[in-house]
Amino acid sequence: MAGNRDRRAAKQRRRDAKRGHAPEAAARPTDPGLPPESLQALLRRAAADLAEGDDAALTELRHVLAEHLARRRERVLAACDAVTAGVVVPGDVVPGDVDGALAAALAAGGTVSSWAEHEGARTEEAAVAAVRMLAASGLDLDNG
């Protein structure tokens, strides 16, 4: 049985529909996650901080990924692909670690998302590896 609050809300929705007002739910964004540009800027900023020796940048990145992007794997991986598109793989990456596996994939013309799918890497691991690659590449990270 519907309570008074539910009946009043339904009545208000009917009035609004008759008057041609759009419901509030339609005005709100359906996906409140970060837009691609903001996510790419976040990855570049974390890479710049890491390149300057701030190891806390990865911790901060992990918190943002965990809080805001947990269910948006495709969006995170697409941003990683975008920011690593021009990366020249440094020669001092160890082939056996995660960064080395990503470096090999990028050097072969792959992307972060294809590497993550092939290796079964979690979204967070892929983003952190992409940030490390970006930091090691020596690109101008402020003008992405």
C-alpha positions as CSV (number, residue, x, y, z in Angstrom):
1,M,0.0,0.0,0.0
2,A,1.3,3.4,-0.9
3,G,1.8,6.0,1.8
4,N,0.8,9.6,1.7
5,R,4.2,10.8,0.5
6,D,4.1,8.4,-2.5
7,R,0.5,9.4,-3.4
8,R,1.5,13.1,-3.3
9,A,4.6,12.5,-5.4
10,A,2.6,10.6,-8.0
11,K,-0.1,13.4,-8.1
12,Q,2.7,16.0,-8.5
13,R,4.2,14.0,-11.4
14,R,0.8,13.8,-13.1
15,R,0.4,17.6,-12.8
16,D,3.9,18.2,-14.1
17,A,3.3,16.0,-17.0
18,K,0.0,17.8,-17.9
19,R,1.9,21.1,-17.7
20,G,4.7,19.9,-19.9
21,H,7.4,20.0,-17.3
22,A,10.2,17.4,-17.6
23,P,10.7,15.2,-14.6
24,E,13.8,16.0,-12.4
25,A,15.2,12.6,-13.2
26,A,15.5,13.4,-16.8
27,A,17.4,16.6,-16.0
28,R,20.1,14.7,-14.0
29,P,22.9,13.0,-15.8
30,T,22.5,9.3,-16.2
31,D,26.2,8.6,-15.6
32,P,27.7,10.8,-12.9
33,G,31.3,9.6,-13.6
34,L,34.1,11.8,-14.7
35,P,34.0,12.9,-18.4
36,P,36.8,11.5,-20.6
37,E,38.7,14.8,-20.6
38,S,38.8,15.1,-16.8
39,L,39.9,11.5,-16.5
40,Q,42.7,12.0,-19.0
41,A,43.8,15.1,-17.2
42,L,43.8,13.2,-13.9
43,L,46.0,10.5,-15.4
44,R,48.4,13.1,-16.8
45,R,48.5,15.0,-13.5
46,A,49.3,11.8,-11.7
47,A,52.0,10.9,-14.2
48,A,53.5,14.4,-13.9
49,D,53.6,14.1,-10.1
50,L,55.1,10.7,-10.3
51,A,57.8,11.9,-12.7
52,E,58.6,14.7,-10.2
53,G,59.2,12.0,-7.5
54,D,55.8,12.2,-5.7
55,D,55.0,8.6,-4.9
56,A,51.8,9.6,-3.2
57,A,50.4,10.4,-6.6
58,L,49.7,6.7,-7.2
59,T,47.9,6.4,-3.9
60,E,45.7,9.4,-4.7
61,L,45.0,8.0,-8.1
62,R,44.0,4.6,-6.6
63,H,41.5,6.4,-4.3
64,V,39.9,8.3,-7.1
65,L,39.6,5.1,-9.2
66,A,38.1,3.2,-6.3
67,E,35.6,5.8,-5.3
68,H,34.4,7.2,-8.6
69,L,35.2,4.8,-11.4
70,A,34.7,1.3,-10.0
71,R,32.1,0.4,-12.6
72,R,33.4,2.3,-15.5
73,R,36.2,0.0,-16.7
74,E,35.7,0.9,-20.4
75,R,35.9,4.6,-19.7
76,V,39.1,4.3,-17.6
77,L,40.8,2.1,-20.2
78,A,39.8,4.4,-23.0
79,A,41.3,7.3,-21.1
80,C,44.5,5.3,-20.6
81,D,44.6,4.5,-24.3
82,A,44.2,8.2,-25.1
83,V,47.0,9.4,-22.8
84,T,49.4,6.7,-23.9
85,A,48.8,7.1,-27.6
86,G,52.0,9.1,-28.2
87,V,54.2,7.3,-25.6
88,V,57.6,6.2,-26.7
89,V,58.5,3.2,-24.5
90,P,61.6,3.8,-22.5
91,G,64.4,1.3,-22.9
92,D,65.0,0.8,-19.1
93,V,61.7,-1.0,-18.4
94,V,62.2,-4.5,-16.9
95,P,60.3,-7.0,-19.2
96,G,59.2,-9.2,-16.3
97,D,57.1,-6.7,-14.3
98,V,53.7,-5.2,-15.1
99,D,55.1,-2.1,-16.5
100,G,57.4,-4.2,-18.8
101,A,54.5,-6.2,-20.1
102,L,52.6,-3.0,-20.8
103,A,55.7,-1.5,-22.4
104,A,56.0,-4.5,-24.7
105,A,52.4,-4.3,-25.7
106,L,52.7,-0.5,-26.4
107,A,55.9,-1.0,-28.4
108,A,54.2,-3.7,-30.5
109,G,51.4,-1.1,-31.3
110,G,48.9,-2.3,-28.8
111,T,46.9,-0.3,-26.4
112,V,46.4,-0.3,-22.6
113,S,42.9,-1.7,-23.0
114,S,44.0,-4.6,-25.2
115,W,46.9,-5.3,-22.8
116,A,44.5,-5.3,-19.8
117,E,42.1,-7.7,-21.5
118,H,44.9,-10.0,-22.6
119,E,46.6,-10.1,-19.2
120,G,43.4,-10.0,-17.2
121,A,44.6,-6.8,-15.4
122,R,42.3,-5.0,-13.1
123,T,41.2,-1.5,-14.0
124,E,43.3,0.0,-11.2
125,E,46.4,-2.0,-12.3
126,A,46.0,-0.9,-15.9
127,A,45.6,2.8,-14.9
128,V,48.6,2.7,-12.6
129,A,50.8,1.0,-15.2
130,A,49.7,3.6,-17.8
131,V,50.6,6.4,-15.4
132,R,54.0,4.9,-14.8
133,M,54.6,4.5,-18.5
134,L,53.5,8.1,-19.0
135,A,55.8,9.3,-16.2
136,A,58.8,7.3,-17.6
137,S,58.2,8.5,-21.2
138,G,59.4,12.1,-20.6
139,L,56.4,13.6,-22.5
140,D,55.2,17.1,-21.8
141,L,52.4,16.0,-19.4
142,D,51.0,19.5,-18.7
143,N,49.9,20.0,-22.3
144,G,47.9,16.9,-23.0
